[in-house]
Amino acid sequence: MSLPVQRLSASSREPYLAHLLALPGDDVRLRFGAPQGKAAIAAYVARIDFDADVIFAVHGDALALAGAAHLAFAGDLAELGVSVVPHARRRGIGAALVARAAEHARNRSTQRLYMHCLAENAVMIRIAQRAGMVVVIDAGDADGHLALPPSTPMSVTSEMLADRVALYDYALKTNVETWRRMGIAMNDRSQT
């Protein structure tokens, strides 16, 4: 079963920024292709146009983002950037984010999905190849391309269901987190 991947709204800028700032320095370099400071990452997040671009995410412990994907549209092309925090890796989050982004782009009549990363980012290259991307490595960079088929009633329905499942998953995680915090508060109160 695929992981629930939620489409975030503009109100999720802060959690997305927190996710990116939680990445170790080397992961930031792999995600952006060069080292980035906190101010540069904050400026990047502030520039995201949620009317044109999409952020997808998988929520982890305490509702923090375990992984996120930024899908930016330009004409018939959509570019994808993916990040997963270290403690959440090897759980299929990156693959789920890529699959969800590809389906979303396909259903918006986008013809090609594009991903750029450093050639040393073997994990991202492997995820891209498993998603069907043709990856070309040249001069320390890797570019992945995937021709997207036209949308179908089935792909649109699949995306709609994925949205609903992700919202349901988030609601459940929110309830669990609320009960967890209440338990901690009650425990703290009983010990005083």
C-alpha positions as CSV (number, residue, x, y, z in Angstrom):
1,M,0.0,0.0,0.0
2,S,1.3,3.5,-0.9
3,L,1.9,6.0,1.8
4,P,-0.6,8.8,2.2
5,V,0.9,11.9,0.5
6,Q,-0.9,15.2,1.3
7,R,-1.0,18.3,-0.9
8,L,-0.1,21.2,1.3
9,S,-1.6,24.7,1.1
10,A,0.1,28.1,1.5
11,S,-0.6,28.0,5.2
12,S,2.0,25.2,5.4
13,R,5.0,27.4,4.6
14,E,6.2,27.3,8.1
15,P,6.1,23.4,8.4
16,Y,7.8,23.1,5.0
17,L,10.5,25.6,6.1
18,A,10.9,23.7,9.4
19,H,11.3,20.5,7.4
20,L,14.0,21.9,5.2
21,L,15.8,23.5,8.1
22,A,15.8,20.1,9.9
23,L,17.9,18.6,7.1
24,P,21.6,18.2,7.8
25,G,23.9,20.5,5.9
26,D,25.0,17.8,3.4
27,D,21.3,16.9,2.7
28,V,20.6,20.5,2.0
29,R,23.5,20.6,-0.5
30,L,22.1,17.4,-2.1
31,R,18.6,18.8,-2.2
32,F,19.5,22.2,-3.7
33,G,22.7,21.3,-5.6
34,A,24.8,23.7,-3.4
35,P,25.2,24.6,0.2
36,Q,22.4,26.9,1.4
37,G,22.1,29.0,4.6
38,K,19.0,29.4,6.7
39,A,18.2,32.8,5.1
40,A,18.5,31.4,1.6
41,I,16.2,28.5,2.4
42,A,13.7,30.8,4.0
43,A,13.7,33.0,0.9
44,Y,13.2,30.0,-1.3
45,V,10.1,28.9,0.7
46,A,8.8,32.5,0.8
47,R,9.0,32.6,-3.1
48,I,6.9,29.5,-3.6
49,D,3.7,30.4,-5.5
50,F,1.1,28.1,-4.2
51,D,-1.3,29.1,-7.1
52,A,1.2,27.6,-9.6
53,D,3.4,25.2,-7.7
54,V,2.5,22.3,-5.4
55,I,4.1,21.0,-2.2
56,F,3.4,17.4,-1.3
57,A,4.3,15.9,2.1
58,V,4.2,12.9,4.3
59,H,3.6,13.6,7.9
60,G,5.6,11.8,10.5
61,D,5.9,11.9,14.3
62,A,4.2,14.8,16.1
63,L,2.9,15.9,12.6
64,A,6.3,17.1,11.5
65,L,7.0,16.6,7.8
66,A,8.9,13.4,7.3
67,G,9.3,14.1,3.6
68,A,8.3,16.8,1.1
69,A,8.3,17.4,-2.7
70,H,8.1,20.7,-4.4
71,L,6.6,20.5,-7.9
72,A,7.1,23.6,-10.0
73,F,5.3,24.0,-13.3
74,A,6.8,25.8,-16.4
75,G,4.8,25.3,-19.6
76,D,4.6,21.6,-20.5
77,L,7.3,20.7,-17.9
78,A,7.1,20.1,-14.2
79,E,10.3,20.2,-12.1
80,L,10.5,18.1,-8.9
81,G,12.6,18.6,-5.8
82,V,12.4,16.0,-3.0
83,S,13.7,15.8,0.6
84,V,13.3,13.3,3.4
85,V,14.6,13.8,6.9
86,P,17.2,11.2,7.9
87,H,15.2,9.3,10.6
88,A,12.4,8.7,8.1
89,R,14.4,7.3,5.2
90,R,14.2,3.8,3.8
91,R,10.4,3.7,4.3
92,G,9.4,4.5,0.7
93,I,8.6,8.2,1.4
94,G,10.7,9.5,-1.5
95,A,9.2,7.1,-4.0
96,A,5.7,7.9,-2.8
97,L,6.3,11.6,-3.2
98,V,7.7,11.2,-6.7
99,A,4.7,9.0,-7.7
100,R,2.2,11.4,-6.3
101,A,3.9,14.4,-8.0
102,A,4.0,12.6,-11.3
103,E,0.3,11.7,-11.1
104,H,-0.6,15.3,-10.2
105,A,1.5,16.7,-13.1
106,R,0.0,14.2,-15.5
107,N,-3.5,15.2,-14.5
108,R,-2.7,18.9,-15.3
109,S,-1.8,18.0,-18.9
110,T,2.0,18.3,-18.2
111,Q,3.9,16.4,-20.7
112,R,7.2,15.9,-18.9
113,L,8.5,15.5,-15.3
114,Y,12.0,16.7,-14.7
115,M,14.4,16.3,-11.8
116,H,17.9,17.7,-11.4
117,C,20.3,16.5,-8.7
118,L,24.0,16.0,-8.0
119,A,25.4,12.9,-9.6
120,E,26.5,11.8,-6.1
121,N,22.9,11.6,-4.9
122,A,22.6,7.9,-5.6
123,V,19.4,7.5,-3.6
124,M,17.5,10.2,-5.6
125,I,18.8,8.8,-8.9
126,R,17.6,5.3,-7.9
127,I,14.2,6.6,-6.9
128,A,13.9,8.5,-10.2
129,Q,14.9,5.4,-12.2
130,R,12.4,3.3,-10.3
131,A,9.7,5.9,-11.2
132,G,10.6,5.3,-14.9
133,M,12.7,8.4,-15.4
134,V,15.6,8.3,-17.9
135,V,18.5,9.7,-15.9
136,V,21.5,11.2,-17.7
137,I,24.6,11.9,-15.6
138,D,27.1,14.4,-16.9
139,A,29.8,16.6,-15.2
140,G,28.7,15.9,-11.6
141,D,25.0,16.5,-12.3
142,A,22.2,14.2,-13.0
143,D,19.0,15.0,-14.9
144,G,16.0,12.8,-14.9
145,H,13.1,13.0,-17.4
146,L,9.8,11.2,-17.5
147,A,7.4,11.5,-20.4
148,L,3.9,11.7,-18.8
149,P,1.0,10.0,-20.5
150,P,-2.3,12.0,-20.9
151,S,-4.6,11.9,-18.0
152,T,-7.4,9.4,-17.9
153,P,-10.6,9.2,-15.8
154,M,-8.8,6.5,-13.8
155,S,-5.7,8.7,-13.1
156,V,-8.0,11.7,-12.1
157,T,-10.0,9.4,-9.8
158,S,-6.8,7.9,-8.3
159,E,-5.5,11.4,-7.5
160,M,-8.9,12.4,-5.9
161,L,-8.8,9.3,-3.7
162,A,-5.2,9.9,-2.8
163,D,-6.2,13.4,-1.6
164,R,-9.0,12.0,0.5
165,V,-6.8,9.2,2.0
166,A,-4.1,11.8,2.9
167,L,-6.6,14.1,4.6
168,Y,-8.0,11.2,6.6
169,D,-4.5,10.1,7.6
170,Y,-3.7,13.6,8.7
171,A,-6.9,13.8,10.7
172,L,-6.1,10.5,12.5
173,K,-2.5,11.7,13.2
174,T,-3.8,15.0,14.5
175,N,-6.1,13.1,16.9
176,V,-3.4,10.8,18.1
177,E,-1.0,13.8,18.6
178,T,-3.7,15.7,20.6
179,W,-4.3,12.7,22.9
180,R,-0.5,12.2,23.3
181,R,-0.1,15.8,24.4
182,M,-3.1,15.6,26.7
183,G,-1.6,12.5,28.3
184,I,1.7,14.3,28.8
185,A,0.0,17.3,30.3
186,M,-2.1,15.2,32.7
187,N,0.9,13.2,33.7
188,D,2.9,16.4,34.4
189,R,0.0,17.8,36.4
190,S,-0.4,14.6,38.5
191,Q,3.3,14.7,39.5
192,T,3.2,18.2,40.9
